[in-house]
């Protein structure tokens, strides 16, 4: 069987390279988010343990959503992000950093698009603030 001709039959989880690659992508994404001033407000007042827990939940969620053997035990996205006032520009910046993490890990364009679509399905539950409302609250 030629694996190249049958890749469309494999889950995204397998095409990405499995758990270790997903964990590396999320690790790189979180490092980019921590280093980016646009996301500084999201880490304030949280312990290292809290950050690690959030990161692990994202690994488990992406593993599960992509067809892997993981089980996500976190809250739904609307509950998890309620009150954060995430804006459209923050959403787009997050996707930009996710693309960079995917590229760093050698993920091809079709899998990048499919990976990012896992995020896109939750946009309505996550983005809750208009740019003007967010600017007025600073």
DSSP file (Angstrom, degrees, kcal/mol; ACC not computed):
  #  RESIDUE AA STRUCTURE BP1 BP2  ACC     N-H-->O    O-->H-N    N-H-->O    O-->H-N    TCO  KAPPA ALPHA  PHI   PSI    X-CA   Y-CA   Z-CA
    1    1 A X              0   0    0      0, 0.0     2,-0.8     0, 0.0     3,-0.1   0.000 360.0 360.0 360.0 128.9    0.0    0.0    0.0
    2    2 A X    >>  -     0   0    0      1,-0.2     4,-0.7     2,-0.0     3,-0.5  -0.758 360.0-160.6 -85.7 112.2    1.4    3.4   -1.0
    3    3 A X  G >4 S+     0   0    0     -2,-0.8     3,-0.9     1,-0.2     4,-0.3   0.856  86.4  62.2 -62.7 -36.6    0.9    5.6    2.0
    4    4 A X  G >4 S+     0   0    0      1,-0.3     3,-0.8     2,-0.2    -1,-0.2   0.869 104.6  46.5 -59.2 -38.3    1.2    8.8   -0.1
    5    5 A X  G <4 S+     0   0    0     -3,-0.5    -1,-0.3     1,-0.2     3,-0.2   0.641 115.7  46.4 -79.3 -13.5   -1.8    7.9   -2.1
    6    6 A X  G X< S+     0   0    0     -3,-0.9     3,-1.5    -4,-0.7     4,-0.5   0.198  73.6 109.5-114.1  15.3   -3.9    7.1    0.9
    7    7 A X  G X  S+     0   0    0     -3,-0.8     3,-1.1    -4,-0.3    -1,-0.1   0.805  71.7  64.9 -64.9 -26.6   -3.1   10.0    3.2
    8    8 A X  G 3  S+     0   0    0      1,-0.3    -1,-0.3    -3,-0.2    -2,-0.1   0.735  97.8  56.5 -67.6 -18.6   -6.6   11.4    2.8
    9    9 A X  G <  S+     0   0    0     -3,-1.5    -1,-0.3     2,-0.1     2,-0.2   0.649  92.2  88.1 -84.3 -15.5   -7.8    8.3    4.6
   10   10 A X  S <  S-     0   0    0     -3,-1.1    -3,-0.0    -4,-0.5     0, 0.0  -0.566  85.7-109.3 -83.5 147.1   -5.7    9.0    7.6
   11   11 A X     >  -     0   0    0     -2,-0.2     4,-2.5    56,-0.1     5,-0.2  -0.284  27.6-111.6 -66.5 158.7   -6.9   11.2   10.5
   12   12 A X  H  > S+     0   0    0     54,-0.4     4,-2.6     1,-0.2     6,-0.3   0.893 119.3  61.8 -57.1 -39.6   -5.4   14.6   11.0
   13   13 A X  H  >>S+     0   0    0     53,-2.7     5,-2.5     1,-0.2     4,-1.1   0.926 109.1  39.9 -51.5 -49.7   -3.9   13.2   14.1
   14   14 A X  H  45S+     0   0    0     52,-0.3     3,-0.2     1,-0.2    -1,-0.2   0.894 113.7  53.3 -70.7 -40.2   -1.9   10.6   12.2
   15   15 A X  H  <5S+     0   0    0     -4,-2.5    -2,-0.2     1,-0.2    -1,-0.2   0.828 107.5  52.5 -66.1 -30.8   -1.0   13.0    9.3
   16   16 A X  H  <5S-     0   0    0     -4,-2.6    -1,-0.2    -5,-0.2    -2,-0.2   0.811 125.4-102.0 -70.8 -29.8    0.4   15.5   11.8
   17   17 A X  T  <5 -     0   0    0     -4,-1.1     4,-0.3    -5,-0.2     3,-0.3   0.483  57.8 -92.8 116.9   8.5    2.6   12.8   13.3
   18   18 A X  S  ><S-     0   0    0     -5,-2.5     4,-2.1    -6,-0.3     3,-0.3  -0.358  71.9 -26.4  90.2-166.3    0.6   11.9   16.5
   19   19 A X  H  > S+     0   0    0      1,-0.2     4,-3.0     2,-0.2     5,-0.2   0.873 128.7  54.4 -58.2 -46.6    0.7   13.1   20.1
   20   20 A X  H  > S+     0   0    0     -3,-0.3     4,-2.0     1,-0.2    -1,-0.2   0.878 110.4  46.4 -62.1 -38.3    4.3   14.2   20.3
   21   21 A X  H  > S+     0   0    0     -3,-0.3     4,-2.6    -4,-0.3    -1,-0.2   0.914 112.7  49.8 -70.3 -41.9    4.0   16.5   17.3
   22   22 A X  H  X S+     0   0    0     -4,-2.1     4,-2.5     1,-0.2     5,-0.2   0.927 111.4  49.5 -60.8 -44.2    0.7   18.0   18.6
   23   23 A X  H  X S+     0   0    0     -4,-3.0     4,-2.4     1,-0.2    -1,-0.2   0.888 111.1  49.7 -62.1 -38.9    2.4   18.6   22.0
   24   24 A X  H  X S+     0   0    0     -4,-2.0     4,-2.6    -5,-0.2    -2,-0.2   0.902 110.4  50.1 -66.9 -41.1    5.4   20.2   20.2
   25   25 A X  H  X S+     0   0    0     -4,-2.6     4,-2.7     2,-0.2    -2,-0.2   0.941 113.8  44.8 -61.4 -47.8    3.1   22.5   18.2
   26   26 A X  H  X S+     0   0    0     -4,-2.5     4,-2.8     2,-0.2     5,-0.2   0.889 111.8  52.9 -65.7 -39.2    1.1   23.6   21.3
   27   27 A X  H  X S+     0   0    0     -4,-2.4     4,-2.0    -5,-0.2    -1,-0.2   0.933 112.5  44.8 -59.9 -46.5    4.4   24.0   23.3
   28   28 A X  H  X S+     0   0    0     -4,-2.6     4,-2.3     2,-0.2    -2,-0.2   0.897 112.4  52.3 -66.0 -39.8    5.7   26.3   20.5
   29   29 A X  H  X S+     0   0    0     -4,-2.7     4,-2.6     1,-0.2    -2,-0.2   0.936 109.9  47.9 -61.1 -46.4    2.4   28.2   20.3
   30   30 A X  H  X S+     0   0    0     -4,-2.8     4,-2.5     1,-0.2    -1,-0.2   0.871 110.1  52.6 -64.7 -35.9    2.3   28.8   24.0
   31   31 A X  H  X S+     0   0    0     -4,-2.0     4,-1.6    -5,-0.2    -1,-0.2   0.913 111.3  47.1 -64.0 -41.9    6.0   30.1   23.9
   32   32 A X  H  X S+     0   0    0     -4,-2.3     4,-0.8     2,-0.2    -2,-0.2   0.906 112.1  49.9 -65.2 -41.9    5.0   32.5   21.1
   33   33 A X  H >< S+     0   0    0     -4,-2.6     3,-0.7     1,-0.2     6,-0.3   0.915 110.4  49.6 -63.0 -43.5    1.9   33.7   23.0
   34   34 A X  H 3< S+     0   0    0     -4,-2.5    -1,-0.2     1,-0.2    -2,-0.2   0.839 112.5  48.4 -64.1 -32.7    4.0   34.3   26.2
   35   35 A X  H 3< S+     0   0    0     -4,-1.6     2,-0.6    -5,-0.2    -1,-0.2   0.591  94.5  88.3 -83.8 -10.9    6.6   36.2   24.2
   36   36 A X    X<  -     0   0    0     -4,-0.8     3,-2.1    -3,-0.7     4,-0.2  -0.797  67.6-149.7 -97.8 120.5    4.0   38.4   22.4
   37   37 A X  G >  S+     0   0    0     -2,-0.6     3,-1.4     1,-0.3     4,-0.3   0.762  92.9  71.4 -59.2 -26.4    3.0   41.6   24.2
   38   38 A X  G 3  S+     0   0    0      1,-0.3    -1,-0.3     2,-0.1     3,-0.2   0.711 104.7  40.6 -63.2 -18.0   -0.5   41.4   22.6
   39   39 A X  G X  S+     0   0    0     -3,-2.1     3,-1.4    -6,-0.3     4,-0.5   0.279  80.4 107.5-114.2   9.5   -1.2   38.5   24.9
   40   40 A X  G X> S+     0   0    0     -3,-1.4     3,-1.2     1,-0.3     4,-0.7   0.837  72.7  61.6 -57.3 -36.3    0.4   39.7   28.1
   41   41 A X  G 34 S+     0   0    0     -4,-0.3    -1,-0.3     1,-0.2     3,-0.2   0.741  95.9  61.6 -65.9 -21.5   -3.0   40.3   29.8
   42   42 A X  G <4 S+     0   0    0     -3,-1.4    -1,-0.2     1,-0.2    -2,-0.2   0.690 105.2  45.4 -80.0 -17.4   -4.0   36.6   29.6
   43   43 A X  T X4 S+     0   0    0     -3,-1.2     3,-1.4    -4,-0.5    -1,-0.2   0.545  83.5 115.7-100.7  -8.2   -1.1   35.4   31.7
   44   44 A X  T 3< S+     0   0    0     -4,-0.7     3,-0.1     1,-0.2    -3,-0.0  -0.373  82.6   9.7 -67.1 136.4   -1.3   37.9   34.5
   45   45 A X  T 3  S+     0   0    0      1,-0.2     2,-0.4    -2,-0.1    -1,-0.2   0.643  99.4 118.9  75.2  15.4   -2.1   36.5   37.9
   46   46 A X    <   -     0   0    0     -3,-1.4    -1,-0.2     3,-0.0     2,-0.0  -0.930  59.5-126.8-117.0 139.2   -1.8   32.8   36.9
   47   47 A X     >  -     0   0    0     -2,-0.4     4,-2.0     1,-0.1     5,-0.2  -0.275  26.7-109.1 -75.4 165.3    0.7   30.4   38.4
   48   48 A X  H  > S+     0   0    0      1,-0.2     4,-2.5     2,-0.2     5,-0.2   0.902 122.3  54.1 -58.6 -41.8    3.1   28.3   36.3
   49   49 A X  H  > S+     0   0    0      1,-0.2     4,-2.4     2,-0.2    -1,-0.2   0.895 105.8  51.7 -61.3 -41.0    1.0   25.3   37.2
   50   50 A X  H  > S+     0   0    0      2,-0.2     4,-2.2     1,-0.2    -1,-0.2   0.895 110.1  49.1 -62.9 -41.2   -2.1   27.0   35.9
   51   51 A X  H  X S+     0   0    0     -4,-2.0     4,-2.3     2,-0.2    -2,-0.2   0.914 111.4  49.2 -63.8 -43.0   -0.3   27.8   32.6
   52   52 A X  H  X S+     0   0    0     -4,-2.5     4,-2.4     2,-0.2    -2,-0.2   0.888 110.1  51.3 -65.5 -38.6    0.9   24.2   32.3
   53   53 A X  H  X S+     0   0    0     -4,-2.4     4,-2.4     2,-0.2    -1,-0.2   0.934 110.4  48.5 -63.3 -45.9   -2.6   22.8   32.9
   54   54 A X  H  X S+     0   0    0     -4,-2.2     4,-1.9     1,-0.2    -2,-0.2   0.906 111.6  50.3 -60.8 -41.8   -4.1   25.1   30.2
   55   55 A X  H  X S+     0   0    0     -4,-2.3     4,-2.1     1,-0.2    -1,-0.2   0.912 110.3  49.1 -63.6 -43.3   -1.4   24.0   27.8
   56   56 A X  H  X S+     0   0    0     -4,-2.4     4,-2.7     1,-0.2    -1,-0.2   0.884 107.8  54.7 -65.1 -38.2   -2.1   20.3   28.5
   57   57 A X  H  X S+     0   0    0     -4,-2.4     4,-2.6     1,-0.2    -1,-0.2   0.898 107.7  50.0 -61.8 -39.2   -5.8   20.8   28.1
   58   58 A X  H  X S+     0   0    0     -4,-1.9     4,-2.8     2,-0.2     5,-0.3   0.911 109.7  50.8 -66.5 -41.1   -5.2   22.3   24.6
   59   59 A X  H  X S+     0   0    0     -4,-2.1     4,-2.6     1,-0.2    -2,-0.2   0.953 113.2  45.7 -58.0 -49.4   -3.0   19.3   23.7
   60   60 A X  H  X S+     0   0    0     -4,-2.7     4,-2.4     1,-0.2    -2,-0.2   0.894 113.4  49.5 -62.3 -40.7   -5.7   16.9   24.8
   61   61 A X  H  X S+     0   0    0     -4,-2.6     4,-3.1     2,-0.2     5,-0.2   0.938 113.8  43.8 -66.4 -46.3   -8.4   18.8   23.0
   62   62 A X  H  X S+     0   0    0     -4,-2.8     4,-2.0     2,-0.2     6,-0.3   0.901 112.7  53.4 -66.4 -39.6   -6.5   19.0   19.7
   63   63 A X  H  <>S+     0   0    0     -4,-2.6     5,-2.9    -5,-0.3    -1,-0.2   0.937 114.3  42.2 -57.2 -47.5   -5.5   15.4   20.0
   64   64 A X  H ><5S+     0   0    0     -4,-2.4     3,-1.5     1,-0.2    -2,-0.2   0.939 114.7  48.7 -65.9 -49.0   -9.1   14.4   20.4
   65   65 A X  H 3<5S+     0   0    0     -4,-3.1    -1,-0.2     1,-0.3    -2,-0.2   0.785 108.3  55.5 -64.2 -27.8  -10.5   16.8   17.7
   66   66 A X  T 3<5S-     0   0    0     -4,-2.0   -53,-2.7    -5,-0.2   -54,-0.4   0.424 127.2 -94.0 -88.4   2.8   -8.0   15.6   15.2
   67   67 A X  T < 5S+     0   0    0     -3,-1.5    -3,-0.2     1,-0.2    -2,-0.1   0.603  80.0 136.6  99.5  12.8   -8.9   11.9   15.6
   68   68 A X      < -     0   0    0     -5,-2.9    -1,-0.2    -6,-0.3   -56,-0.0  -0.233  67.7-101.0 -86.8 179.9   -6.4   10.9   18.2
   69   69 A X  S    S+     0   0    0     -2,-0.1    -5,-0.1     2,-0.1    -1,-0.1   0.367  80.4 115.5 -85.1   5.4   -6.9    8.7   21.3
   70   70 A X        -     0   0    0    -11,-0.1     2,-0.5   -10,-0.1    -3,-0.1  -0.302  55.3-143.6 -77.5 160.0   -7.0   11.6   23.8
   71   71 A X        -     0   0    0     -2,-0.0     2,-0.5    -7,-0.0   -10,-0.1  -0.987  12.7-141.2-124.7 119.5  -10.0   12.5   25.9
   72   72 A X        +     0   0    0     -2,-0.5   -15,-0.1   -12,-0.2   -14,-0.0  -0.698  21.6 175.9 -84.0 123.2  -10.6   16.2   26.6
   73   73 A X        +     0   0    0     -2,-0.5    -1,-0.1   -16,-0.0   -16,-0.1   0.273  43.3 109.5-110.1   9.4  -11.8   16.9   30.1
   74   74 A X  S    S-     0   0    0    -17,-0.2     3,-0.1     1,-0.2    -2,-0.0  -0.166  74.6 -87.2 -79.5 176.3  -11.8   20.7   30.0
   75   75 A X        -     0   0    0      1,-0.1    -1,-0.2     2,-0.1    -2,-0.0  -0.267  53.6 -84.4 -74.8 166.9  -14.8   23.0   30.0
   76   76 A X     >  -     0   0    0      1,-0.1     4,-2.4    -2,-0.0     5,-0.2  -0.326  43.2-110.0 -68.3 160.4  -16.5   24.1   26.8
   77   77 A X  H  > S+     0   0    0      1,-0.2     4,-1.7     2,-0.2     5,-0.1   0.836 114.7  55.7 -66.7 -34.9  -15.0   27.0   25.0
   78   78 A X  H  > S+     0   0    0      2,-0.2     4,-0.9     1,-0.2    -1,-0.2   0.940 113.1  41.8 -63.6 -45.9  -17.7   29.5   25.7
   79   79 A X  H >4 S+     0   0    0      1,-0.2     3,-0.6     2,-0.2    -2,-0.2   0.915 113.4  53.4 -65.7 -43.5  -17.3   28.9   29.5
   80   80 A X  H 3< S+     0   0    0     -4,-2.4    -1,-0.2     1,-0.2    -2,-0.2   0.797 119.1  33.5 -63.5 -29.5  -13.5   28.9   29.3
   81   81 A X  H >< S+     0   0    0     -4,-1.7     3,-1.9    44,-0.2     4,-0.4   0.408  83.9 129.9-110.1   0.8  -13.3   32.2   27.5
   82   82 A X  T << S+     0   0    0     -4,-0.9    44,-0.0    -3,-0.6    -3,-0.0  -0.325  78.8  11.8 -59.9 132.5  -16.3   34.1   29.1
   83   83 A X  T 3  S+     0   0    0      3,-0.1    -1,-0.3     1,-0.1    -2,-0.0   0.357  94.3 107.0  85.1  -6.3  -15.4   37.5   30.4
   84   84 A X  S <  S-     0   0    0     -3,-1.9    -2,-0.1    42,-0.1    -1,-0.1   0.710  74.3-140.4 -78.1 -18.9  -11.9   37.6   28.7
   85   85 A X        -     0   0    0     -4,-0.4     2,-0.2     1,-0.2    42,-0.1   0.880  25.7-170.8  64.6  38.0  -13.1   40.1   26.1
   86   86 A X        -     0   0    0     40,-0.5    43,-2.2    -5,-0.3    42,-1.9  -0.446   8.2-148.5 -67.7 130.6  -11.2   38.5   23.3
   87   87 A X  B  >  -a  129   0A   0     -2,-0.2     4,-2.4    40,-0.2    43,-0.1  -0.480  24.9-108.5 -97.8 167.0  -11.2   40.7   20.2
   88   88 A X  H  > S+     0   0    0     41,-0.6     4,-2.7     1,-0.2     5,-0.2   0.890 120.6  52.2 -59.2 -41.1  -11.2   39.9   16.5
   89   89 A X  H  > S+     0   0    0      2,-0.2     4,-2.3     1,-0.2    -1,-0.2   0.876 109.4  48.9 -67.9 -35.5   -7.6   41.2   16.3
   90   90 A X  H  > S+     0   0    0      2,-0.2     4,-2.3     1,-0.2    -1,-0.2   0.898 110.8  51.8 -66.9 -39.2   -6.5   39.0   19.2
   91   91 A X  H  X S+     0   0    0     -4,-2.4     4,-2.1     2,-0.2    -2,-0.2   0.948 111.9  45.6 -59.2 -49.4   -8.2   36.1   17.5
   92   92 A X  H  X S+     0   0    0     -4,-2.7     4,-2.2     1,-0.2    -2,-0.2   0.886 111.5  52.4 -63.6 -39.5   -6.3   36.8   14.2
   93   93 A X  H  X S+     0   0    0     -4,-2.3     4,-2.2     2,-0.2    -1,-0.2   0.889 107.8  52.1 -63.8 -38.8   -3.0   37.2   16.1
   94   94 A X  H  X S+     0   0    0     -4,-2.3     4,-2.4     2,-0.2    -2,-0.2   0.917 109.8  48.5 -62.7 -43.3   -3.5   33.9   17.8
   95   95 A X  H  X S+     0   0    0     -4,-2.1     4,-2.5     2,-0.2    -2,-0.2   0.885 108.8  54.5 -64.2 -37.7   -4.1   32.2   14.4
   96   96 A X  H  X S+     0   0    0     -4,-2.2     4,-1.8     1,-0.2    -2,-0.2   0.924 111.1  44.4 -60.2 -45.5   -1.0   33.9   13.1
   97   97 A X  H  X S+     0   0    0     -4,-2.2     4,-2.2     2,-0.2    -2,-0.2   0.859 110.6  54.7 -69.4 -35.2    1.1   32.5   15.9
   98   98 A X  H  X S+     0   0    0     -4,-2.4     4,-2.4     2,-0.2    -2,-0.2   0.913 107.0  51.2 -63.4 -41.6   -0.5   29.1   15.5
   99   99 A X  H  X S+     0   0    0     -4,-2.5     4,-2.7     1,-0.2    -2,-0.2   0.910 109.1  51.2 -59.9 -42.0    0.5   29.1   11.8
  100  100 A X  H  X S+     0   0    0     -4,-1.8     4,-2.5     1,-0.2    -1,-0.2   0.904 110.3  48.5 -62.7 -41.3    4.1   30.0   12.9
  101  101 A X  H  X S+     0   0    0     -4,-2.2     4,-1.3     2,-0.2    -1,-0.2   0.894 111.8  49.8 -65.7 -39.6    4.1   27.0   15.3
  102  102 A X  H  <>S+     0   0    0     -4,-2.4     5,-2.4     2,-0.2    -2,-0.2   0.923 112.0  47.6 -64.1 -44.4    2.8   24.7   12.6
  103  103 A X  H ><5S+     0   0    0     -4,-2.7     3,-2.1     1,-0.2    -2,-0.2   0.916 107.4  56.0 -62.9 -43.4    5.4   25.9   10.2
  104  104 A X  H 3<5S+     0   0    0     -4,-2.5    -1,-0.2     1,-0.3    -2,-0.2   0.836 108.4  49.4 -57.3 -32.3    8.2   25.5   12.8
  105  105 A X  T 3<5S-     0   0    0     -4,-1.3    -1,-0.3    -3,-0.2    -2,-0.2   0.243 118.7-111.3 -94.9  13.3    7.1   21.8   13.2
  106  106 A X  T < 5 +     0   0    0     -3,-2.1     2,-0.4     1,-0.2    -3,-0.2   0.756  55.7 165.3  70.1  27.2    7.1   21.2    9.5
  107  107 A X      < -     0   0    0     -5,-2.4    -1,-0.2    -6,-0.1   -91,-0.1  -0.650  34.8-124.1 -80.8 128.3    3.3   20.8    9.0
  108  108 A X     >  -     0   0    0     -2,-0.4     4,-2.5     1,-0.1     3,-0.3  -0.230  25.4-102.3 -69.2 159.6    2.3   21.0    5.4
  109  109 A X  H  > S+     0   0    0      1,-0.2     4,-2.6     2,-0.2     5,-0.2   0.863 117.7  52.1 -54.1 -45.9   -0.3   23.5    4.1
  110  110 A X  H  > S+     0   0    0      1,-0.2     4,-1.9     2,-0.2    -1,-0.2   0.918 114.5  43.2 -61.2 -39.8   -3.3   21.1    3.9
  111  111 A X  H  > S+     0   0    0     -3,-0.3     4,-2.9     2,-0.2    -1,-0.2   0.847 110.8  56.1 -73.0 -33.4   -2.8   19.9    7.5
  112  112 A X  H  X S+     0   0    0     -4,-2.5     4,-2.8     2,-0.2     5,-0.2   0.948 108.9  47.1 -59.6 -47.5   -2.2   23.5    8.6
  113  113 A X  H  X S+     0   0    0     -4,-2.6     4,-1.6     1,-0.2    -2,-0.2   0.908 114.3  46.4 -61.4 -42.3   -5.6   24.5    7.2
  114  114 A X  H  X S+     0   0    0     -4,-1.9     4,-0.8    -5,-0.2    -1,-0.2   0.900 112.3  50.7 -67.8 -40.0   -7.3   21.5    8.8
  115  115 A X  H >X S+     0   0    0     -4,-2.9     3,-1.2     1,-0.2     4,-0.7   0.941 111.1  48.0 -60.1 -49.2   -5.5   22.2   12.1
  116  116 A X  H >X S+     0   0    0     -4,-2.8     4,-2.3     1,-0.3     3,-0.5   0.801 102.4  63.5 -65.6 -28.2   -6.6   25.8   12.1
  117  117 A X  H 3X S+     0   0    0     -4,-1.6     4,-1.5     1,-0.2    -1,-0.3   0.775  92.5  64.3 -66.4 -23.8  -10.2   24.8   11.3
  118  118 A X  H << S+     0   0    0     -3,-1.2    -1,-0.2    -4,-0.8    -2,-0.2   0.881 108.3  40.9 -63.6 -36.5  -10.2   23.0   14.6
  119  119 A X  H X< S+     0   0    0     -4,-0.7     3,-2.4    -3,-0.5     4,-0.3   0.916 108.3  61.0 -72.3 -45.0   -9.9   26.5   16.2
  120  120 A X  H >< S+     0   0    0     -4,-2.3     3,-1.6     1,-0.3     4,-0.4   0.793  90.9  67.2 -56.5 -32.2  -12.2   28.2   13.8
  121  121 A X  T 3< S+     0   0    0     -4,-1.5    -1,-0.3     1,-0.3    -2,-0.1   0.701 105.7  43.8 -64.4 -15.5  -15.2   26.0   14.8
  122  122 A X  T X> S+     0   0    0     -3,-2.4     4,-1.1    -4,-0.2     3,-1.0   0.345  79.3 105.7-108.5   4.7  -15.0   27.7   18.3
  123  123 A X  H X> S+     0   0    0     -3,-1.6     4,-2.6    -4,-0.3     3,-1.1   0.901  78.4  53.9 -54.5 -45.7  -14.6   31.3   17.1
  124  124 A X  H 34 S+     0   0    0     -4,-0.4    -1,-0.3     1,-0.3    -2,-0.1   0.796 111.2  47.1 -60.9 -28.2  -18.2   32.3   18.0
  125  125 A X  H <4 S+     0   0    0     -3,-1.0    -1,-0.3    -4,-0.1   -44,-0.2   0.647 120.2  37.3 -85.2 -16.1  -17.7   31.0   21.5
  126  126 A X  H << S+     0   0    0     -4,-1.1     2,-0.5    -3,-1.1   -40,-0.5   0.856  98.7  70.6-106.0 -48.6  -14.3   32.8   22.0
  127  127 A X     <  +     0   0    0     -4,-2.6   -40,-0.2    -5,-0.2    -1,-0.1  -0.631  51.1 147.3 -77.9 120.6  -14.4   36.2   20.4
  128  128 A X        +     0   0    0    -42,-1.9     2,-0.4    -2,-0.5   -41,-0.2   0.454  43.1  73.7-133.5  -4.3  -16.8   38.3   22.4
  129  129 A X  B     -a   87   0A   0    -43,-2.2   -41,-0.6     4,-0.0     2,-0.1  -0.930  66.1-133.4-122.1 139.1  -15.5   41.9   22.3
  130  130 A X     >  -     0   0    0     -2,-0.4     4,-2.3   -43,-0.1     5,-0.2  -0.485  32.1-113.5 -76.2 157.6  -15.6   44.6   19.6
  131  131 A X  H  > S+     0   0    0      1,-0.2     4,-2.4     2,-0.2     5,-0.2   0.886 116.7  51.8 -60.6 -38.9  -12.4   46.4   19.1
  132  132 A X  H  > S+     0   0    0      2,-0.2     4,-1.9     1,-0.2    -1,-0.2   0.891 109.9  48.0 -67.6 -39.1  -13.9   49.7   20.3
  133  133 A X  H  > S+     0   0    0      2,-0.2     4,-0.8     1,-0.2    -1,-0.2   0.908 113.5  47.9 -66.8 -41.1  -15.2   48.1   23.5
  134  134 A X  H >< S+     0   0    0     -4,-2.3     3,-0.6     1,-0.2     4,-0.4   0.895 111.3  50.4 -66.4 -39.7  -11.8   46.5   24.2
  135  135 A X  H >< S+     0   0    0     -4,-2.4     3,-0.9     1,-0.2    -1,-0.2   0.864 108.1  53.6 -66.6 -35.8   -9.9   49.8   23.5
  136  136 A X  H 3< S+     0   0    0     -4,-1.9    -1,-0.2     1,-0.2    -2,-0.2   0.685 102.3  58.7 -71.9 -17.8  -12.2   51.6   25.9
  137  137 A X  T <<        0   0    0     -4,-0.8    -1,-0.2    -3,-0.6    -2,-0.2   0.528 360.0 360.0 -90.5  -5.7  -11.5   49.2   28.7
  138  138 A X    <         0   0    0     -3,-0.9    -1,-0.2    -4,-0.4    -2,-0.1   0.478 360.0 360.0 -87.1 360.0   -7.8   49.8   28.7
